[in-house]
Amino acid sequence: MKRFLQKHKESSFTLIITIILLILSTVLNAIYNLVGIWILLATLILLLCVVFMNTFIVAHIIKDEHSEKINSYIKSLKNHLGETKTNLWLYSEEEIAEYERNVNCELIILLSPDLKNDSGDSKYVEMVKEVINRNIKYCYIVPENPIVISRINDVYKIFKNREAQLNIIIIPQSEFNSLTTTTVVIYMHNMITEKKVAIELPVFDGSHWWAIASKEQGDIFLGKMYVLLEKTTKKLSMIIFYRYFYI
């Protein structure tokens, strides 16, 4: 039955096309007899141009209407969600500095292999001064090497008259390297739950990029850091660790 209906539809469609072609042929033949081939061709070309222009104009109008609707939706979505970063895990050096400048936390733990970001004319120096003016504490964990020792005084200058907000822990170079070889910053709201770990990426394109670790990886890094400090200092229990950083 289905095959019969399908065949019947195809036959009907073929018949309709045939009738249309016969009518069109008859009309064109009549026009040809009246005006000749050249006028017929010119008329057909003119009709095609009119159809093309009409199609182009209609498509352009529809496109503009759709663009306006899409832009309106995007604007509405931005107003609802607010402006957000496209890459939530990747920060430029300007973005990480702006984040730290406005971060809402109690303590910032900074592991630095060379203190280059907190010495000399580094752009981060003024940012750190702004942060400590909001009574946020810093703890620097650094390796024992000549470069770090020579730059520690620069860090103390940043914290002039605010020494109570600064802790510096110096550990052996080999122990530090087991944690990281680049700068890592940990923004801690409290000891257990809220924290964010930012890792400076070792790329050499003329700028500095930072990656925000996932919560799981941040917890793992913090745990490794605590174990290392406990092993290195031989005096930190969890309670002492908390007091050391927060009091």
Secondary structure, 3 states (H helix, E strand, C coil): CHHHHHHHHHHHHHHHHHHHHHHHHHHHHHHHHHHCHHHHHHHHHHHHHHHHHHHHHHHHHHHHHHHHHHHHHHHHHHHHHCCCCCCCCEEEHHHHHHHHHHCCCCEEEEECCCCHHHCCCCCHHHHHHHHHCCCCEEEEEEECCHHHHHHHHHHHHHCCCCHHHEEEEEECHHHHHCCCCCCEEEEECCCCCCEEEEEECCCCCCCCEEEECCHHHHHHHHHHHHHHHHHHHCCCCHHHHHHHHHC
